[in-house]
Amino acid sequence: MRTKFNIIWFVLIFLIIISISSIVKFLPIISKYSTAPAQFGGGTIYFINHIINTGHILKRGEIQTYGVYSNTIYGQVETPIFSIFHAIRSKILDIPWKSRDLISHITFSIIFSITILLFFYRSEKIEISIITFITIVLFALFGTPQLISNMEGNAALGWIFIALGLYTYTRSEDSRMRLLLIIFSCTLPLMYYTPSMVYLLILVSLVVYKIVIKRDYKQYLGFTLLYLVVWLACSIYIATSRFHGTINVISSIHLLFREGLTGSLVGINEGDIIHYLISTSISNKIKLASNAFFVVIPVIYFLKIGHKRFTEKNRIVDVLWAILISLLPMSFLLFVWLGIWGVMRLVEWGGLYSVIILSSMMSLIEIHHRRFLTFVVIAAIITSCYAYMTDENKPTGYITYSEEHAADWILNNIKRDNAVFTDFRLSADLVGNGHLRVTGINEVEQKLTSVISSLNDIYYNNKSDNAKMALNKIILSNNQKMDYLFFSKQMTEEIPGIKGYNYAFKPAPDDFTIKYDTSNFTNRIYDNGISFIYRIYL
C-alpha cells in the first residue's frame, strides 16, 4: 500500500538530493582546477560575451578566425536560445564561470528530475510513495557517471527537451498537451541541434514501429513530418557544413570494432594516430562498466517484463519501443557525424532512456520487482559516484590554476595580433578572452604524416633544429607564423597529455622543454614551475 506523500517531505528530500548531487559533481574539481575554460569552453565564453557586448548572436564570418582553435567561437551557433540564456545569466550574475556551472547544475537537476517523475504519473492519478520518489530522483541524477558529469551543460538541456517532448507525446490526446508537444519539439532544434537529431530519429522509429507492428501510423506521421520540416529548416540555418567529413569517417568504421574502444585515450602507434586507447585503471573500468550496465538493466527489464504491464492503449509503450529501436540508426549516424567520439555520445542518450523506462515502469510493477529495481538504483549510485569522483579523465576538461596564471600573463602582456602555439586544452582561456591567433597540432586539417612528424619534432625528440623546422611550418590561416610557445608540465602526464582538437596524443617526455631552453631561436620569458612561455624567433 502506498503512503500518501506529504509536500513538505517532498520538498525537503528533493532539496537534500539536489544538494548531494551538487557536492558529488563539484567536490573533485573545485580545489584542484581553475574556473577558466578548457577545450571548447573558450569558444563558448567568447560567443556568450559577444551577445552581451553587441546584443546579437555571432554570425558566421562576422569575426575573423585563424584556425580550428579559434573557430570554436562559432560552435554555439547550434545552441542560439541556450546561448542567449547564458548571456542573460552572465549579465545578471557577475561570478566565475564554474560558479555559474553550479547554478546551471542545480537548475537542470531540478527540472530534469521533475520531468522524469512525470513519466511515473502519466495520465493516471497515482499517489507516489517516499521510497518510489527517492528511487526515481536518485536514478535520474546518479544512474550513470554520464548523468552526473553532464547535468550542468548542453547535454542536460537536450535531455530535458527530449524528455518533455516524449512525455507530452504520451499525453497528446489532450489538446493542451498537443500544443505543448509542438512548442517543446519545435523549440528543440534552436535549443541544441544534436539532441534535435536524436529526437527526430525517435519519431521516425515510432512511425516505423507503428507501421510494422500496429499497422496504424496516421496519428504519428503528420506530427513527424511537421517536425522534420522544422528540423531541416534549422539544419540549413545552423550547420549543414558540419557533415563535410562523412566519407572519410565512414572509411574508418572498422575502428568501431577495435578491442577496448573507449573515450579516455591517448597515443600514437607505429605511424598511426590511435583515436582512443583504453585506460587500464580500475576506476576507469568501473566507469565504463557502470555506464553500460545501468543503461542496459532497465532496458532488459522492460523487454522481458515491463512492456507487458502496460495497457494496449497506453502510448508510453509505443514511445519506449521507439527509443529502443532508434538506438541502432543513432549509433551509425553519430559515428558518421562525429566519428568514434559520436559513438561514445550514445551513452548520454542511453542514460536518458534508462531513467525514462525506470520511471515509467515503477507504477506498474509488483512490489518485489520494485524492490529489485530499488536495489539496482542503490548499486548504480555507489558505482557511478565512485567512478565519477575517481575519473582520471578530468584533467582533459580543465586547466590548473598555474596554467590559468600563465594564460593571464599572455593576455596581459602579449598583443592580440601575436600568434601563440599551444595545445587545444590550454588555448581555450586565450580564445575565450579574445586572443584568437592561437593554434597547435592540427589533426583536423593536416595530413596524418604531417601530424606525426610535428608531434615528434616539437614534443617527443630532443633536437632543437627539428623543432625549429617543424614550428616554421605551423602557420595560421592568414599565413602568420608563431611568435610565442605556451607549454605546461601537464603535457608530460598520461592524462591530459597533449590535446589536439579531436584527439589526445601520448604525453611528451618530462624534459621536452630542454631543447627550447638551449636553442638559439627561443627565449623563456615566463615560468611559474608548471607553465612555460617562450618567445620564438623564426
C-alpha positions as CSV (number, residue, x, y, z in Angstrom):
1,M,0.0,0.0,0.0
2,R,1.4,3.4,-0.9
3,T,1.9,6.0,1.7
4,K,0.5,9.4,0.9
5,F,3.3,11.8,0.1
6,N,3.5,15.0,2.2
7,I,4.5,18.1,0.2
8,I,6.9,19.2,3.0
9,W,8.7,15.9,2.9
10,F,8.7,16.1,-0.9
11,V,10.5,19.5,-0.9
12,L,12.9,18.7,1.9
13,I,14.0,15.3,0.4
14,F,14.2,16.8,-3.1
15,L,16.5,19.7,-1.9
16,I,18.7,17.2,0.0
17,I,19.2,15.1,-3.1
18,I,19.9,18.1,-5.3
19,S,22.5,19.3,-2.7
20,I,24.2,15.9,-2.6
21,S,24.3,15.8,-6.4
22,S,26.0,19.2,-6.5
23,I,28.6,18.2,-3.9
24,V,29.4,15.0,-5.8
25,K,29.6,16.9,-9.0
26,F,31.9,19.7,-8.0
27,L,33.9,18.4,-5.0
28,P,36.5,16.6,-7.1
29,I,37.3,19.7,-9.2
30,I,36.7,22.8,-7.0
31,S,40.0,22.7,-5.2
32,K,42.3,21.3,-8.0
33,Y,41.2,23.1,-11.1
34,S,40.7,26.6,-12.2
35,T,37.4,28.2,-13.1
36,A,38.9,29.2,-16.5
37,P,37.6,27.2,-19.6
38,A,39.4,24.4,-21.4
39,Q,39.0,23.0,-24.9
40,F,35.7,24.1,-26.4
41,G,34.8,26.2,-23.4
42,G,36.8,29.2,-24.7
43,G,34.6,29.4,-27.8
44,T,31.5,29.2,-25.7
45,I,32.6,32.1,-23.5
46,Y,33.6,34.2,-26.5
47,F,30.2,33.6,-28.1
48,I,28.3,34.5,-25.0
49,N,30.4,37.6,-24.3
50,H,29.7,38.7,-27.9
51,I,26.0,38.5,-27.2
52,I,26.4,40.6,-24.0
53,N,28.6,43.2,-25.7
54,T,26.8,43.6,-29.0
55,G,23.2,42.4,-28.3
56,H,23.1,39.9,-31.1
57,I,24.2,36.3,-31.9
58,L,27.6,36.0,-33.6
59,K,27.1,35.3,-37.3
60,R,29.4,33.0,-39.2
61,G,32.2,35.1,-40.8
62,E,31.5,38.2,-38.6
63,I,34.8,37.8,-36.7
64,Q,37.9,36.6,-38.4
65,T,39.3,33.4,-37.1
66,Y,42.7,31.8,-37.7
67,G,42.3,28.1,-37.5
68,V,40.3,25.3,-35.8
69,Y,41.1,26.5,-32.3
70,S,39.6,30.0,-32.8
71,N,36.8,28.6,-35.0
72,T,35.2,27.3,-31.8
73,I,33.8,30.8,-31.3
74,Y,31.1,29.8,-33.8
75,G,30.4,26.5,-32.1
76,Q,27.4,27.9,-30.1
77,V,25.6,28.7,-33.4
78,E,23.9,25.4,-32.9
79,T,22.5,26.5,-29.5
80,P,21.3,30.0,-30.1
81,I,18.5,30.2,-27.5
82,F,20.6,28.5,-24.9
83,S,23.5,30.9,-25.5
84,I,21.1,33.9,-25.0
85,F,20.1,32.3,-21.7
86,H,23.7,32.0,-20.7
87,A,24.4,35.6,-21.7
88,I,21.4,36.9,-19.6
89,R,22.6,34.8,-16.7
90,S,26.2,36.1,-17.1
91,K,25.0,39.7,-17.2
92,I,22.9,39.3,-14.0
93,L,25.4,37.2,-12.1
94,D,28.9,38.6,-12.3
95,I,30.6,35.5,-10.8
96,P,33.3,33.0,-12.0
97,W,32.4,30.7,-14.9
98,K,32.4,27.5,-12.8
99,S,30.1,29.1,-10.2
100,R,27.7,29.6,-13.0
101,D,28.1,26.0,-13.8
102,L,26.9,25.2,-10.2
103,I,23.8,27.3,-10.7
104,S,23.1,25.5,-14.1
105,H,23.7,22.1,-12.4
106,I,21.1,22.9,-9.7
107,T,18.6,24.3,-12.1
108,F,18.9,21.5,-14.6
109,S,18.9,18.8,-11.9
110,I,15.6,20.1,-10.6
111,I,13.9,20.4,-14.0
112,F,15.2,17.1,-15.2
113,S,14.1,15.2,-12.1
114,I,10.6,16.7,-12.2
115,T,10.4,15.8,-15.9
116,I,11.4,12.2,-15.3
117,L,8.9,12.0,-12.4
118,L,6.1,12.9,-14.9
119,F,6.6,9.6,-16.6
120,F,5.6,7.9,-13.3
121,Y,2.3,9.8,-13.2
122,R,1.5,10.0,-16.9
123,S,-2.3,10.3,-17.3
124,E,-3.3,8.2,-14.3
125,K,-3.9,9.6,-10.8
126,I,-1.3,7.8,-8.8
127,E,0.0,8.6,-5.3
128,I,3.7,8.2,-5.1
129,S,5.4,6.7,-2.0
130,I,8.5,8.3,-0.5
131,I,10.7,5.3,-1.4
132,T,9.5,5.4,-5.0
133,F,10.0,9.1,-5.3
134,I,13.6,8.8,-3.9
135,T,14.3,5.9,-6.2
136,I,13.3,7.8,-9.3
137,V,15.1,11.0,-8.4
138,L,18.3,9.3,-7.4
139,F,18.4,7.3,-10.5
140,A,17.7,10.4,-12.6
141,L,20.7,12.2,-11.1
142,F,23.1,9.4,-10.3
143,G,22.1,6.5,-12.5
144,T,25.3,6.6,-14.6
145,P,28.6,8.5,-14.3
146,Q,27.5,10.3,-17.5
147,L,24.3,11.6,-15.8
148,I,26.5,13.1,-13.0
149,S,29.1,14.7,-15.2
150,N,26.8,16.3,-17.8
151,M,24.0,17.7,-15.8
152,E,25.1,21.3,-16.0
153,G,25.7,21.7,-19.7
154,N,24.2,21.4,-23.1
155,A,23.7,17.7,-22.8
156,A,21.3,18.2,-19.8
157,L,19.3,20.8,-21.8
158,G,18.9,18.2,-24.6
159,W,17.8,15.5,-22.2
160,I,15.2,17.8,-20.7
161,F,13.7,18.8,-24.0
162,I,13.6,15.3,-25.4
163,A,12.0,14.0,-22.2
164,L,9.4,16.8,-22.3
165,G,8.7,16.1,-25.9
166,L,8.2,12.4,-25.3
167,Y,6.1,13.0,-22.2
168,T,3.7,15.4,-23.9
169,Y,3.6,12.9,-26.8
170,T,2.3,10.2,-24.5
171,R,-0.4,12.7,-23.4
172,S,-1.2,14.1,-26.8
173,E,-4.9,13.0,-26.7
174,D,-5.3,16.2,-24.5
175,S,-5.4,19.3,-26.7
176,R,-3.3,21.3,-24.2
177,M,-0.6,18.7,-24.3
178,R,-0.7,18.7,-28.1
179,L,0.1,22.4,-28.0
180,L,3.0,21.8,-25.5
181,L,4.2,19.0,-27.7
182,I,4.5,21.3,-30.7
183,I,6.2,24.0,-28.6
184,F,8.8,21.7,-27.0
185,S,9.5,19.8,-30.2
186,C,9.9,22.9,-32.5
187,T,12.0,24.7,-29.9
188,L,14.5,21.9,-29.5
189,P,16.4,22.4,-32.8
190,L,17.1,26.0,-31.7
191,M,18.0,25.0,-28.2
192,Y,20.5,22.3,-29.1
193,Y,21.0,20.8,-32.5
194,T,22.4,17.4,-31.6
195,P,19.5,16.2,-29.5
196,S,17.1,17.5,-32.1
197,M,18.5,15.0,-34.5
198,V,18.2,12.3,-31.8
199,Y,14.6,13.3,-31.2
200,L,13.9,13.1,-35.0
201,L,15.3,9.5,-35.0
202,I,12.9,8.6,-32.2
203,L,9.9,10.0,-34.0
204,V,10.9,8.2,-37.2
205,S,11.4,5.0,-35.2
206,L,7.9,5.5,-33.7
207,V,6.3,5.7,-37.2
208,V,8.2,2.6,-38.3
209,Y,7.2,0.7,-35.2
210,K,3.5,1.6,-35.7
211,I,3.6,0.7,-39.4
212,V,5.3,-2.7,-38.8
213,I,3.7,-3.8,-35.5
214,K,0.4,-1.9,-35.1
215,R,-0.5,-1.1,-38.8
216,D,-1.6,2.3,-37.6
217,Y,0.6,5.3,-38.2
218,K,-1.6,8.2,-39.4
219,Q,-1.8,9.9,-35.9
220,Y,2.0,9.8,-35.7
221,L,3.0,10.5,-39.3
222,G,1.6,14.1,-39.5
223,F,3.4,15.3,-36.5
224,T,6.7,13.6,-37.5
225,L,6.5,15.3,-40.9
226,L,5.9,18.7,-39.2
227,Y,8.9,18.2,-37.0
228,L,11.0,17.1,-40.0
229,V,10.3,20.3,-41.8
230,V,11.3,22.4,-38.8
231,W,14.4,20.3,-38.2
232,L,15.5,20.7,-41.8
233,A,15.0,24.4,-41.7
234,C,17.1,24.7,-38.6
235,S,19.7,22.4,-40.1
236,I,20.1,24.7,-43.2
237,Y,20.3,27.7,-41.0
238,I,22.7,26.3,-38.4
239,A,25.4,24.0,-39.7
240,T,25.0,21.9,-42.8
241,S,28.8,22.2,-43.3
242,R,29.3,20.0,-40.2
243,F,28.7,17.0,-42.3
244,H,31.7,17.6,-44.6
245,G,33.7,14.7,-43.2
246,T,31.2,11.9,-43.7
247,I,33.0,9.9,-46.4
248,N,36.4,10.0,-44.5
249,V,34.7,8.9,-41.3
250,I,32.8,6.0,-42.9
251,S,36.1,4.7,-44.3
252,S,37.4,4.2,-40.7
253,I,34.3,2.4,-39.5
254,H,36.5,-0.7,-38.6
255,L,37.7,1.3,-35.6
256,L,34.3,0.7,-34.0
257,F,35.2,-3.0,-33.5
258,R,38.6,-2.4,-32.0
259,E,39.1,-4.1,-28.7
260,G,38.7,-1.9,-25.7
261,L,37.4,1.1,-27.5
262,T,36.6,3.9,-25.0
263,G,36.6,7.7,-24.8
264,S,39.6,8.0,-22.4
265,L,42.5,7.7,-24.6
266,V,45.9,8.8,-25.7
267,G,48.7,7.7,-28.1
268,I,50.4,7.3,-31.3
269,N,51.2,3.9,-32.6
270,E,53.5,2.9,-35.5
271,G,52.8,6.0,-37.6
272,D,49.1,5.9,-36.9
273,I,47.1,8.0,-34.5
274,I,45.1,5.8,-32.2
275,H,41.9,7.7,-31.7
276,Y,41.3,6.2,-28.3
277,L,43.2,3.6,-26.3
278,I,41.6,2.1,-23.2
279,S,43.0,3.1,-19.8
280,T,43.9,0.2,-17.6
281,S,42.9,1.9,-14.3
282,I,40.4,0.2,-12.1
283,S,38.3,3.4,-11.7
284,N,38.0,3.8,-15.5
285,K,36.9,0.3,-15.9
286,I,34.3,0.8,-13.3
287,K,33.1,3.9,-15.0
288,L,32.8,2.2,-18.4
289,A,31.1,-0.9,-16.8
290,S,28.6,1.2,-14.8
291,N,27.8,3.4,-17.8
292,A,26.9,0.4,-19.8
293,F,25.3,-1.8,-17.1
294,F,22.9,0.7,-15.6
295,V,21.7,1.7,-19.1
296,V,21.2,-1.9,-20.1
297,I,19.4,-3.2,-17.0
298,P,16.2,-1.1,-17.2
299,V,16.1,-1.8,-21.0
300,I,16.3,-5.6,-20.4
301,Y,13.7,-5.3,-17.7
302,F,11.4,-3.5,-20.0
303,L,11.9,-6.0,-22.8
304,K,11.4,-9.0,-20.5
305,I,8.7,-7.9,-18.1
306,G,7.9,-4.2,-18.2
307,H,6.1,-3.8,-21.5
308,K,3.6,-6.5,-20.6
309,R,2.3,-4.4,-17.8
310,F,1.1,-1.5,-20.0
311,T,-2.4,-1.4,-21.3
312,E,-2.8,-1.7,-25.0
313,K,-3.9,1.9,-25.4
314,N,-1.1,3.4,-23.3
315,R,1.1,5.5,-25.6
316,I,4.1,5.2,-23.3
317,V,4.8,1.7,-24.5
318,D,4.9,3.0,-28.1
319,V,7.4,5.6,-27.1
320,L,9.6,3.2,-25.1
321,W,9.7,0.8,-28.1
322,A,10.6,3.7,-30.4
323,I,13.5,4.9,-28.4
324,L,14.9,1.4,-28.2
325,I,14.6,0.9,-32.0
326,S,16.2,4.3,-32.6
327,L,19.5,3.2,-30.9
328,L,20.6,1.3,-34.0
329,P,20.4,4.1,-36.6
330,M,21.5,6.6,-33.9
331,S,24.8,4.6,-33.3
332,F,25.6,4.7,-37.0
333,L,24.7,8.3,-37.6
334,L,26.5,9.6,-34.6
335,F,29.6,7.8,-35.9
336,V,29.2,9.2,-39.4
337,W,28.8,12.7,-38.0
338,L,31.3,12.8,-35.1
339,G,33.4,9.7,-35.6
340,I,34.4,7.5,-32.8
341,W,33.5,10.2,-30.3
342,G,30.0,10.1,-31.6
343,V,29.6,6.5,-30.6
344,M,30.7,7.5,-27.1
345,R,27.9,10.1,-27.1
346,L,25.4,7.2,-27.3
347,V,25.9,6.7,-23.6
348,E,24.3,10.1,-23.0
349,W,21.1,9.1,-24.7
350,G,21.2,5.6,-23.2
351,G,21.2,7.1,-19.7
352,L,18.2,9.3,-20.6
353,Y,16.3,6.3,-21.9
354,S,17.0,4.1,-18.9
355,V,15.7,6.7,-16.4
356,I,12.6,7.2,-18.6
357,I,12.0,3.5,-18.7
358,L,12.5,3.0,-14.9
359,S,10.2,5.9,-14.0
360,S,7.5,4.7,-16.5
361,M,7.5,1.2,-15.1
362,M,7.6,1.9,-11.3
363,S,3.9,2.5,-11.1
364,L,3.0,-0.8,-12.9
365,I,5.2,-3.5,-11.4
366,E,4.7,-5.6,-8.3
367,I,6.4,-4.8,-5.0
368,H,9.1,-7.4,-5.3
369,H,10.1,-6.2,-8.7
370,R,10.1,-2.6,-7.4
371,R,12.4,-3.7,-4.6
372,F,14.8,-5.3,-7.2
373,L,14.9,-2.0,-9.2
374,T,15.5,-0.1,-5.9
375,F,18.5,-2.3,-5.3
376,V,19.7,-1.7,-8.8
377,V,19.4,2.1,-8.2
378,I,21.4,1.8,-5.0
379,A,24.2,-0.1,-6.8
380,A,24.1,2.5,-9.6
381,I,24.5,5.4,-7.1
382,I,27.5,3.8,-5.4
383,T,29.4,2.8,-8.5
384,S,28.5,5.9,-10.5
385,C,29.6,8.3,-7.7
386,Y,32.9,6.3,-7.2
387,A,33.6,6.2,-11.0
388,Y,32.9,9.9,-11.4
389,M,34.9,11.1,-8.4
390,T,37.9,9.0,-9.3
391,D,37.6,9.6,-13.0
392,E,41.2,10.1,-14.3
393,N,40.0,11.9,-17.4
394,K,39.0,15.1,-15.6
395,P,42.3,16.9,-16.5
396,T,41.3,16.9,-20.1
397,G,38.3,19.2,-19.4
398,Y,40.0,21.6,-17.1
399,I,43.2,23.7,-16.6
400,T,45.1,24.1,-13.4
401,Y,45.5,27.4,-11.5
402,S,49.1,27.6,-12.6
403,E,48.1,27.2,-16.3
404,E,45.4,29.9,-15.8
405,H,48.0,32.3,-14.4
406,A,50.2,31.7,-17.5
407,A,47.3,32.3,-19.8
408,D,46.5,35.6,-17.9
409,W,50.1,36.6,-18.4
410,I,49.8,36.2,-22.1
411,L,46.5,38.1,-22.2
412,N,48.0,41.0,-20.2
413,N,51.5,41.1,-21.8
414,I,51.2,39.9,-25.4
415,K,49.5,41.8,-28.2
416,R,46.4,40.2,-29.7
417,D,48.0,40.2,-33.2
418,N,50.8,37.9,-32.0
419,A,50.5,34.2,-32.7
420,V,50.7,31.6,-29.9
421,F,51.4,27.9,-30.3
422,T,50.0,25.6,-27.6
423,D,47.5,22.7,-27.3
424,F,43.8,22.8,-27.6
425,R,43.1,22.4,-23.9
426,L,45.3,25.5,-23.0
427,S,44.0,27.5,-25.9
428,A,40.5,27.9,-24.5
429,D,41.3,30.7,-22.0
430,L,43.1,32.7,-24.6
431,V,40.3,32.3,-27.2
432,G,37.6,33.0,-24.6
433,N,39.2,36.3,-23.8
434,G,39.7,37.4,-27.4
435,H,43.2,36.2,-28.3
436,L,42.2,34.4,-31.4
437,R,45.6,34.0,-33.0
438,V,46.3,30.7,-31.4
439,T,46.9,27.2,-32.8
440,G,48.6,23.9,-32.2
441,I,48.9,20.4,-33.7
442,N,46.1,20.5,-36.2
443,E,44.9,16.9,-36.9
444,V,41.7,18.3,-38.5
445,E,43.3,19.9,-41.5
446,Q,46.8,18.4,-41.7
447,K,47.7,15.1,-43.2
448,L,48.3,12.2,-40.8
449,T,52.0,12.1,-41.7
450,S,52.4,15.8,-41.0
451,V,50.7,15.5,-37.7
452,I,53.0,12.7,-36.6
453,S,56.1,14.5,-37.9
454,S,55.1,17.7,-36.0
455,L,54.5,15.8,-32.8
456,N,57.8,14.1,-33.0
457,D,59.8,17.2,-33.7
458,I,58.0,19.6,-31.4
459,Y,57.4,17.4,-28.4
460,Y,59.0,13.9,-28.5
461,N,62.6,14.2,-29.7
462,N,65.3,16.4,-28.3
463,K,66.6,18.0,-31.5
464,S,66.1,21.8,-31.4
465,D,66.8,22.1,-35.2
466,N,64.0,19.7,-36.0
467,A,61.7,21.6,-33.6
468,K,62.5,24.9,-35.3
469,M,61.8,23.5,-38.8
470,A,58.5,22.0,-37.6
471,L,57.4,25.2,-35.9
472,N,58.3,27.1,-39.0
473,K,55.7,25.1,-40.9
474,I,53.0,25.9,-38.3
475,I,51.0,28.9,-39.7
476,L,47.7,30.5,-39.1
477,S,45.0,30.7,-41.8
478,N,46.4,34.2,-42.7
479,N,49.9,32.6,-43.2
480,Q,51.2,34.2,-40.0
481,K,54.0,32.2,-38.2
482,M,54.3,31.6,-34.5
483,D,55.5,34.3,-32.1
484,Y,55.2,32.5,-28.8
485,L,55.1,29.0,-27.3
486,F,52.9,28.1,-24.4
487,F,53.7,24.7,-22.7
488,S,52.8,23.0,-19.4
489,K,54.1,20.1,-17.4
490,Q,50.6,18.7,-17.7
491,M,51.6,17.8,-21.2
492,T,54.0,15.2,-19.8
493,E,51.2,13.5,-17.8
494,E,49.5,10.4,-19.2
495,I,46.3,12.4,-19.0
496,P,45.7,15.0,-20.3
497,G,48.9,14.6,-22.4
498,I,49.0,16.7,-25.5
499,K,45.4,17.6,-26.5
500,G,44.6,18.0,-30.2
501,Y,41.3,19.3,-31.5
502,N,39.6,15.9,-31.6
503,Y,42.2,13.5,-30.1
504,A,44.6,13.3,-27.2
505,F,48.1,12.3,-28.1
506,K,50.6,10.5,-25.9
507,P,52.4,12.7,-23.4
508,A,55.7,14.5,-24.0
509,P,58.9,13.4,-22.2
510,D,59.5,15.1,-18.9
511,D,62.4,17.0,-20.3
512,F,60.8,18.0,-23.6
513,T,61.4,21.8,-22.9
514,I,65.2,21.4,-22.6
515,K,65.7,21.8,-26.4
516,Y,63.9,25.1,-26.2
517,D,65.9,26.3,-23.2
518,T,69.2,25.6,-25.0
519,S,68.2,26.6,-28.5
520,N,69.2,29.9,-30.3
521,F,65.7,30.6,-31.6
522,T,63.7,30.6,-28.4
523,N,63.8,32.6,-25.1
524,R,61.9,31.6,-22.0
525,I,60.1,34.7,-20.8
526,Y,57.7,33.2,-18.2
527,D,58.0,30.3,-15.8
528,N,55.8,29.5,-12.8
529,G,57.1,26.0,-12.2
530,I,54.2,24.4,-14.1
531,S,53.7,26.5,-17.2
532,F,56.3,28.0,-19.5
533,I,56.1,30.7,-22.2
534,Y,58.8,31.1,-24.8
535,R,59.4,33.9,-27.3
536,I,60.2,32.3,-30.6
537,Y,62.3,33.8,-33.5
538,L,61.7,32.1,-36.8
